[in-house]
Amino acid sequence: MMRFVRLSRNALAAAAMISVLLISVLALWFVARDAPSSAVGEIGAVPRAAVSPSDGCQNFATYWLSETSVDIEPPVIEGFTNCRIAEDGRWYVWNELPSEQAGSELTIPEEARAASEETRAQILEDIEALQARISPELQTELDKVRSERTHAVIGQIKEGVSLSSVRTRYARIINGFTLDPDRTALAEYVGWVMESRINAYGVFRRACLHDDTEYLRQPCVGMEDNLSIRYAPWYWELRNPLLLDAYLAHLFANPEEEPVD
């Protein structure tokens, strides 16, 4: 009889423990179901505080440069995000840089200005033609993920949206479009943007994946997908005058020297 009572008490205790665990799991699910980390492959998986865009860049850069042992320099963060460091040492989202510094990268010699402006006009014309190639259905899907507000790090993408389907469909359009020999100006611009981002992120990832930063593995690796590092830039990104200025400066500021006979 005593053995039966003990077994009954043990069974009740086990049942109670299981009930508590189930309730805990359900509670955690309820709290986290709409959290940024609750979805795979979504922009929300990159944690950010609800602050102004430039403050968001400041927080992001401060964390990776000062609060972890990840050994990177500011240009690495500038290379794969929309965050820029100003002369006063503060970080800004690129469209909020102090006006006196916003065009500081554009150091094109006077003799190259005409060619630079011709290239700019051709690229903008190509972007217009690209957008005209997008079907109404795909444009509707793009409008669902595009944000009128510029966010820190992720740019003009709505937080918490899934990009996987629309990003793949858009990539097919722009990849095919830039194969046209008449769209070489845009193709080279897109290639430069992608190469810059991939290289900068590669430096970040290598610096991030060390034994002493194992706890950072998920955000380090996840950023590649969340920031669409290996995908062609969105057409609205390509229109960004600061990005286009940086490309033109790269193209024309230091023209290749003539070979010596």
VEXSESE-883295 format. One line per 3 residues: their letters; for each residue z, y negated, x of C-alpha. Coordinates in nm, 4 decimals. Each point is the difference from the previous one (the first is absolute). Layout:
<rs>
a	Z,Y,X | ...
</rs>
This chain:
<rs>
mmr	0.0000,0.0000,0.0000 | 0.0984,-0.2412,0.2774 | -0.3235,0.0850,0.1818
fvr	-0.1971,-0.0835,-0.3160 | 0.1797,-0.3345,-0.0321 | -0.0721,-0.0838,0.3645
lsr	-0.3678,0.0896,-0.0458 | -0.0180,-0.2135,-0.3135 | 0.1550,-0.2962,0.1798
nal	-0.2399,0.0425,0.2915 | -0.2935,0.0138,-0.2390 | 0.1194,-0.3122,-0.1791
aaa	0.0454,-0.1827,0.3311 | -0.3483,0.0988,0.1131 | -0.1482,-0.1090,-0.3326
ami	0.1804,-0.3329,0.0234 | -0.1285,-0.0558,0.3536 | -0.3575,0.0786,-0.1040
svl	0.0312,-0.2411,-0.2918 | 0.1216,-0.2776,0.2316 | -0.2865,0.0626,0.2397
lis	-0.2550,-0.0072,-0.2793 | 0.1415,-0.3228,-0.1370 | -0.0057,-0.1524,0.3494
vla	-0.3629,0.0985,0.0529 | -0.0986,-0.1411,-0.3379 | 0.1867,-0.3223,0.0728
lwf	-0.1716,-0.0393,0.3363 | -0.3364,0.0662,-0.1597 | 0.0676,-0.2589,-0.2706
var	0.0973,-0.2622,0.2556 | -0.2867,0.0762,0.2373 | -0.2823,0.0757,-0.2424
dap	-0.1371,-0.3557,0.0179 | 0.1047,-0.0658,0.3585 | -0.2642,-0.0768,0.2625
ssa	0.0598,0.3323,0.1721 | -0.0489,0.2020,-0.3182 | -0.3745,0.0335,0.0461
vge	-0.2050,0.1388,0.2842 | -0.2977,-0.2000,0.1214 | 0.1020,-0.3155,-0.1804
iga	0.0497,-0.3454,0.1426 | 0.3584,-0.0019,-0.1229 | 0.0867,0.2661,0.2580
vpr	0.0329,-0.2757,0.2623 | 0.3480,-0.1457,-0.0720 | 0.0210,-0.3785,-0.0202
aav	0.2610,-0.2403,-0.1311 | -0.0838,-0.2157,-0.3029 | -0.0457,-0.3232,0.1947
sps	-0.2757,-0.2545,0.0620 | -0.3073,0.1315,0.1843 | 0.0834,-0.1795,0.3248
dgc	0.3644,0.1063,-0.0168 | -0.1274,0.3520,-0.0575 | -0.2041,-0.0238,0.3202
qnf	0.3042,-0.1364,0.1818 | 0.2143,0.2906,-0.1199 | -0.2679,0.2584,0.0816
aty	-0.0593,-0.1331,0.3509 | 0.3695,-0.0493,0.0746 | 0.0743,0.3584,-0.0985
wls	-0.2705,0.1617,0.2104 | 0.0312,-0.2324,0.2993 | 0.3773,-0.0497,0.0174
ets	0.1893,0.2490,-0.2136 | -0.1612,0.3227,0.1183 | -0.0741,0.1422,0.3426
vdi	-0.3742,-0.0008,-0.0703 | -0.1535,-0.1651,0.3060 | -0.2780,-0.2255,-0.1301
epp	-0.1027,-0.3635,0.0358 | -0.0803,-0.2520,-0.2799 | -0.3803,0.0357,0.0386
vie	0.0304,0.3628,-0.1095 | 0.1495,-0.1006,-0.3358 | -0.2564,-0.2782,-0.0334
gft	-0.2717,0.2565,0.0651 | 0.0574,0.2227,-0.3031 | 0.1755,-0.2278,-0.2512
ncr	-0.0615,-0.3445,-0.1477 | 0.3065,-0.1390,0.1810 | -0.0378,-0.2591,0.2759
iae	0.2532,-0.1511,0.2386 | 0.0006,-0.3789,0.0311 | 0.0664,-0.2111,0.3057
dgr	0.3574,-0.0569,-0.1199 | 0.0635,0.3774,0.0137 | 0.0145,0.0460,-0.3768
wyv	-0.2203,0.2457,-0.1844 | -0.2271,-0.0996,-0.2853 | -0.2439,0.1744,-0.2284
wne	-0.3333,-0.1138,0.1411 | -0.0936,-0.2392,-0.2827 | 0.3345,-0.1813,0.0379
lps	-0.0215,-0.0762,0.3720 | 0.0841,-0.3634,0.0842 | -0.3191,-0.2035,-0.0418
eqa	-0.0035,-0.1120,0.3622 | -0.0193,0.3640,0.1144 | -0.2122,0.1586,-0.2722
gse	-0.3257,-0.0596,0.1859 | 0.1311,0.0182,0.3542 | -0.1813,0.3287,0.0722
lti	-0.3390,-0.1550,-0.0754 | -0.1064,-0.1230,0.3428 | -0.3766,0.0300,-0.0242
pee	-0.1962,-0.2118,0.2508 | -0.2097,-0.2777,-0.1483 | -0.3250,0.1627,0.1119
ara	0.0876,0.3167,-0.1950 | 0.1074,-0.1725,-0.3226 | -0.3414,0.0137,-0.1674
ase	-0.0343,0.3750,0.0643 | 0.3576,0.0513,-0.1151 | -0.0566,-0.1789,-0.3306
etr	-0.3245,0.1893,-0.0543 | 0.1857,0.3289,0.0477 | 0.2756,-0.1157,-0.2360
aqi	-0.2527,-0.0874,-0.2693 | -0.1738,0.3370,0.0383 | 0.3274,0.1924,-0.0234
led	0.1075,-0.1888,-0.3139 | -0.3418,0.0620,-0.1527 | 0.0340,0.3711,0.0803
iea	0.3433,0.0112,-0.1612 | -0.1425,-0.1534,-0.3182 | -0.2786,0.2601,0.0010
lqa	0.2557,0.2759,0.0547 | 0.2055,-0.1111,-0.2973 | -0.3144,-0.0111,-0.2134
ris	-0.0598,0.3657,0.0929 | 0.3378,0.1031,-0.1477 | -0.0267,0.1492,-0.3479
pel	0.1941,-0.1602,-0.2892 | 0.2107,0.3157,-0.0259 | 0.0996,-0.0080,0.3665
qte	0.0582,-0.3763,-0.0164 | 0.2453,0.0601,-0.2840 | 0.1887,0.2489,0.2166
ldk	-0.0016,-0.2420,0.2940 | 0.1378,-0.2754,-0.2222 | 0.2898,0.2303,-0.0902
vrs	0.1128,0.0302,0.3618 | -0.0817,-0.3500,0.1212 | 0.2755,-0.2614,-0.0133
ert	-0.0637,-0.3722,-0.0307 | 0.3133,-0.0464,0.2078 | -0.0039,0.0754,0.3716
hav	0.2852,0.2344,0.0934 | 0.1548,0.0443,0.3417 | -0.1534,0.2812,0.2071
igq	-0.2181,0.1495,-0.2756 | -0.2017,-0.3079,-0.0975 | -0.1535,-0.0441,-0.3454
ike	0.0914,0.3414,-0.1340 | 0.2348,0.0485,-0.2941 | 0.3231,0.1738,0.0869
gvs	0.0476,0.3545,-0.1228 | -0.3662,0.0719,-0.0789 | -0.1794,0.3154,0.1080
lss	-0.3021,-0.0713,0.2193 | -0.1324,0.3466,0.0767 | -0.2749,0.0233,-0.2661
vrt	-0.1245,-0.3594,-0.0088 | 0.0178,-0.0287,0.3786 | -0.2215,0.3051,0.0475
rya	-0.2559,-0.1237,-0.2530 | -0.0069,-0.3469,0.1570 | -0.0370,0.1523,0.3477
rii	-0.3139,0.1864,-0.1107 | -0.1538,-0.3230,-0.1261 | 0.0727,-0.2123,0.3072
ngf	-0.0858,0.2767,0.2460 | -0.3388,0.0508,-0.1622 | -0.0597,-0.3739,-0.0311
tld	0.0639,-0.0705,0.3669 | -0.2524,0.2668,0.1055 | -0.2755,-0.2363,-0.1151
pdr	-0.1553,-0.1580,0.3140 | -0.0128,-0.3319,-0.1864 | 0.3814,0.0039,-0.0247
tal	0.0716,0.0286,0.3708 | 0.2111,-0.3179,0.0034 | 0.2421,0.1433,-0.2557
aey	-0.0053,0.3471,0.1596 | 0.1052,-0.1399,0.3368 | 0.2705,-0.2148,-0.1590
vgw	0.1417,0.2981,-0.1919 | -0.0126,0.2116,0.3150 | 0.1914,-0.2635,0.1983
vme	0.2710,-0.0305,-0.2658 | 0.0444,0.3771,-0.0229 | 0.0023,0.0511,0.3761
sri	0.2590,-0.2752,0.0465 | 0.2308,0.1463,-0.2631 | -0.0391,0.3603,0.1142
nay	0.0705,-0.0924,0.3630 | 0.3055,-0.2101,-0.0865 | 0.1398,0.2669,-0.2316
gvf	-0.0634,0.2632,0.2695 | 0.2190,-0.1948,0.2441 | 0.2678,-0.0331,-0.2694
rra	-0.0084,0.3689,-0.0925 | 0.0227,0.1207,0.3609 | 0.2938,-0.2313,0.0655
clh	0.1667,0.1093,-0.3211 | -0.0194,0.3778,0.0310 | 0.2628,0.0759,0.2612
ddt	0.3062,0.2237,-0.0066 | 0.2349,-0.2972,-0.0281 | -0.1922,-0.1355,-0.3007
eyl	-0.0325,0.3255,-0.1945 | 0.1653,-0.1692,-0.2997 | -0.2988,-0.2374,-0.0158
rqp	-0.2661,0.2718,-0.0093 | -0.0731,-0.0248,-0.3717 | -0.0577,-0.3785,-0.0169
cvg	-0.1853,0.0044,0.3324 | -0.2431,0.2680,-0.1084 | -0.0147,-0.1071,-0.3644
med	-0.1096,-0.3519,0.0864 | -0.3436,0.1273,0.1008 | -0.0796,0.1034,-0.3560
nls	0.2004,-0.2681,-0.1783 | -0.1804,-0.2771,0.1890 | -0.3422,0.1724,-0.0191
iry	-0.0305,-0.0237,0.3776 | -0.3047,0.2271,0.0266 | -0.1834,-0.1371,-0.3025
apw	-0.2443,-0.2880,-0.0208 | 0.1679,-0.3301,-0.0930 | -0.0116,-0.1111,-0.3634
ywe	-0.2721,-0.2586,-0.0659 | 0.2614,-0.2647,-0.0806 | 0.1586,0.0594,0.3407
lrn	-0.3342,-0.0495,0.1691 | -0.0282,-0.3412,-0.1651 | 0.3290,-0.1156,0.1536
pll	-0.1006,-0.3047,0.2087 | 0.2641,0.0652,0.2660 | -0.1212,0.3559,0.0516
lda	-0.3609,-0.1136,0.0093 | 0.0888,-0.2832,0.2402 | 0.1708,0.2481,0.2323
yla	-0.3087,0.2215,-0.0016 | -0.2340,-0.2903,0.0722 | 0.2267,-0.1155,0.2812
hlf	-0.0104,0.3531,0.1414 | -0.3764,-0.0027,-0.0295 | -0.0812,-0.3451,0.1331
anp	0.3011,-0.1400,0.1875 | -0.0642,0.2034,0.3143 | -0.3716,0.0760,0.0135
eee	-0.1009,0.2633,0.2513 | -0.0987,-0.1394,0.3345 | -0.3602,0.0342,0.1102
pvd	-0.0439,0.2868,0.2468 | -0.0340,-0.1064,0.3617 | -0.3284,0.1007,0.1666
</rs>
